[in-house]
């Protein structure tokens, strides 16, 4: 029974990673280097710690892009 839980957890993790990768494609960043993408994520992660206005702005931007079917 524990093995089934482990398999389910691995499937969930894999699906989440695929979905996260899809966000890069939707944002038009498919062909950027991994170093650039990681650097951008680290930078925004740091900025979000101190700037709730930026969090709100980016959330609105992303929600609009999902509504409009960005890609």
NULUMVO-673915 format. One line per 8 residues: number of its first residue (from 1); for each residue y, z, x of N, C-alpha, C, O. Coordinates in Angstrom, 1 decimal, decimal comma. Each point is the difference from the previous one (the first is absolute). Layout:
// NULUMVO-673915
NUM = Y Z X Y Z X Y Z X Y Z X | ...
END
This chain:
// NULUMVO-673915
1 = -1,2 0,0 0,8 1,2 0,0 -0,8 1,3 0,0 0,9 0,9 -0,7 -0,4 | -1,0 1,4 1,5 1,2 0,1 0,9 0,3 -1,4 0,6 1,1 -0,3 0,2 | -2,2 -0,5 0,0 0,2 -1,3 0,6 0,7 -0,9 -1,0 0,9 -0,8 0,4 | -1,1 0,9 -1,7 0,7 -0,8 -1,0 1,4 0,3 0,0 0,9 -0,9 -0,1 | -0,5 2,2 0,3 1,4 0,4 0,1 0,7 -0,6 1,2 1,1 -0,4 -0,1 | -1,9 0,4 1,2 0,6 -0,6 1,2 0,2 -1,5 -0,1 1,0 -0,5 0,4 | -1,9 -0,2 -1,1 0,1 -1,4 -0,2 1,2 -0,3 -0,9 0,8 -0,9 0,3 | -0,6 1,7 -1,4 1,1 -0,2 -0,9 1,3 0,3 0,8 1,0 -0,7 -0,3
9 = -1,0 1,7 1,1 1,3 0,3 0,7 0,3 -1,1 1,0 1,2 -0,4 0,1 | -2,2 -0,2 0,5 0,3 -1,1 1,0 0,5 -1,2 -0,8 0,8 -0,7 0,5 | -1,4 0,4 -1,7 0,5 -1,1 -0,8 1,4 0,2 -0,4 0,8 -0,9 0,0 | -0,5 2,1 -0,5 1,4 0,3 -0,4 1,0 -0,2 1,2 1,0 -0,6 -0,2 | -1,4 1,1 1,4 0,8 -0,1 1,1 0,2 -1,5 0,4 1,1 -0,4 0,3 | -2,1 -0,4 -0,4 0,0 -1,4 0,4 0,9 -0,7 -1,0 0,9 -0,8 0,4 | -1,0 1,1 -1,7 0,8 -0,7 -1,0 1,5 0,4 0,2 0,9 -0,9 -0,1 | -0,6 2,1 0,4 1,4 0,5 0,3 0,6 -0,8 1,1 1,1 -0,4 0,0
17 = -1,9 0,2 1,1 0,5 -0,7 1,2 0,2 -1,5 -0,4 1,0 -0,5 0,5 | -1,8 -0,1 -1,2 0,2 -1,4 -0,5 1,3 -0,1 -0,8 0,7 -0,9 0,2 | -0,5 1,8 -1,1 1,2 0,0 -0,8 1,2 0,2 0,8 1,0 -0,7 -0,2 | -1,0 1,6 1,2 1,1 0,2 0,9 0,3 -1,2 0,8 1,2 -0,4 0,2 | -2,2 -0,3 0,3 0,2 -1,2 0,7 0,6 -1,1 -0,9 0,8 -0,8 0,5 | -1,2 0,8 -1,7 0,6 -1,0 -1,0 1,5 0,2 -0,1 0,7 -0,9 -0,3 | -0,2 2,1 0,4 1,4 0,3 -0,1 0,8 -0,8 1,1 1,1 -0,4 -0,2 | -1,7 0,4 1,4 0,7 -0,8 1,1 0,0 -1,5 -0,4 1,1 -0,6 0,3
25 = -2,1 0,1 -0,9 0,0 -1,4 -0,4 1,1 -0,2 -1,1 0,8 -0,9 0,1 | -0,7 1,8 -1,1 1,0 -0,1 -1,0 1,4 0,1 0,5 0,9 -0,6 -0,5 | -0,7 1,3 1,6 1,3 0,2 0,6 0,4 -1,2 0,9 1,0 0,0 0,6 | -2,0 -0,9 -0,4 0,3 -1,2 0,8 -0,1 0,3 1,5 0,6 -0,6 0,9 | -1,4 1,7 -0,6 -0,2 0,4 1,4 -1,3 -0,3 0,6 -0,4 0,5 1,1 | -0,4 -1,4 -1,7 -1,3 -0,3 0,4 -0,1 -0,4 1,5 -1,0 0,4 0,6 | 1,9 -1,1 -0,1 -0,1 -0,6 1,4 0,7 0,9 1,0 0,1 -0,5 1,2 | 0,5 1,6 -1,6 0,6 0,9 1,0 -1,0 0,7 0,9 -1,2 0,2 -0,5
33 = 1,6 0,2 1,7 -1,0 0,7 0,8 -0,3 1,4 -0,5 0,8 0,6 -0,7 | -1,9 -0,1 1,0 -0,4 1,4 -0,4 1,0 1,0 0,6 0,3 1,0 -0,6 | 0,1 -1,3 1,8 1,0 1,0 0,7 1,3 0,0 -0,8 0,5 1,1 -0,2 | 0,0 -2,2 -0,3 1,2 0,0 -0,7 -0,2 0,7 -1,3 0,8 0,8 -0,4 | -1,9 -1,1 -0,3 -0,3 0,7 -1,3 -0,1 1,5 0,1 0,6 0,7 -0,8 | -1,3 -0,3 1,8 -0,2 1,4 0,2 1,4 0,7 0,4 0,3 1,1 -0,5 | 0,5 -1,8 1,3 1,3 0,5 0,4 0,9 0,2 -1,2 0,7 1,0 -0,2 | -0,8 -2,0 -0,7 0,8 0,0 -1,2 -0,4 1,1 -0,9 0,8 0,7 -0,6
41 = -2,1 -0,4 0,4 -0,5 1,0 -0,8 0,4 1,4 0,6 0,3 0,9 -0,8 | -0,4 -0,8 2,1 0,3 1,3 0,6 1,5 0,3 -0,2 0,4 1,1 -0,4 | 0,4 -2,2 0,5 1,5 0,2 -0,1 0,3 0,4 -1,5 0,8 0,9 -0,2 | -1,3 -1,6 -0,8 0,3 0,3 -1,3 -0,6 1,4 -0,4 0,6 0,8 -0,8 | -1,7 -0,4 1,4 -0,6 1,3 -0,3 1,0 1,1 0,5 0,1 1,0 -0,7 | 0,5 -1,2 1,8 0,9 1,0 0,6 1,3 0,0 -0,9 0,5 1,1 -0,3 | 0,0 -2,3 -0,1 1,2 0,0 -0,8 -0,2 0,6 -1,4 0,9 0,7 -0,5 | -2,1 -0,8 0,0 -0,2 0,5 -1,4 -0,1 1,5 0,1 0,2 0,7 -1,1
49 = -0,4 -0,1 2,2 -0,1 1,5 0,1 1,4 0,6 -0,3 0,1 1,1 -0,4 | 1,0 -1,9 0,7 1,3 0,6 0,0 0,9 -0,7 -1,0 1,2 0,4 -0,1 | -1,6 -1,5 -0,6 0,9 -0,8 -0,8 -0,6 -0,3 -1,3 -0,7 -1,0 -0,2 | 0,9 1,9 -0,8 -0,6 -0,3 -1,4 0,7 -1,2 -0,6 -0,7 -0,6 -0,8 | 1,9 0,3 1,1 0,6 -1,2 -0,5 -0,7 -1,3 0,4 -0,2 -0,9 -0,7 | -0,3 0,9 2,0 -0,7 -1,1 0,5 -1,4 -0,1 -0,7 -0,4 -1,1 -0,3 | -0,2 2,2 0,0 -1,3 0,0 -0,7 0,2 -0,6 -1,4 -0,8 -0,8 -0,4 | 1,9 1,2 -0,3 0,3 -0,5 -1,3 0,2 -1,5 0,1 -0,5 -0,8 -0,9
57 = 1,4 0,4 1,8 0,3 -1,4 0,1 -1,2 -0,9 0,3 -0,2 -1,1 -0,7 | -0,7 1,5 1,6 -1,2 -0,7 0,3 -1,0 0,0 -1,1 -0,7 -1,0 -0,3 | 0,6 2,1 -0,5 -0,9 0,0 -1,1 0,5 -0,9 -1,1 -0,9 -0,7 -0,5 | 2,2 0,6 0,3 0,5 -1,0 -1,0 -0,3 -1,4 0,4 -0,4 -0,9 -0,8 | 0,7 0,6 2,1 -0,3 -1,3 0,6 -1,4 -0,4 -0,2 -0,3 -1,1 -0,4 | -0,6 2,0 0,7 -1,5 -0,3 -0,1 -0,4 -0,2 -1,4 -0,8 -0,9 -0,3 | 1,3 1,8 -0,6 -0,4 -0,1 -1,4 0,5 -1,4 -0,6 -0,7 -0,6 -0,7 | 1,9 0,2 1,1 0,5 -1,3 -0,5 -0,9 -1,1 0,6 -0,3 -1,0 -0,8
65 = -0,1 1,1 2,0 -0,8 -1,1 0,6 -1,3 -0,1 -0,7 -0,5 -1,1 -0,2 | -0,1 2,3 -0,2 -1,3 -0,1 -0,7 0,2 -0,6 -1,4 -0,8 -0,8 -0,4 | 1,9 1,1 -0,2 0,3 -0,6 -1,4 0,1 -1,5 0,1 -0,4 -0,7 -0,9 | 1,1 0,2 2,0 0,2 -1,4 0,2 -1,1 -0,7 0,7 0,1 -1,2 0,2 | -1,2 1,9 0,1 -1,1 -0,7 0,6 0,3 -0,5 1,4 -0,3 -1,2 0,4 | 0,9 2,0 0,4 0,4 -0,4 1,4 -1,1 -0,5 0,8 -1,2 0,3 -0,2 | 1,5 -1,2 1,1 -0,9 -0,5 1,0 0,7 -1,1 0,8 -0,7 -0,5 0,9
END
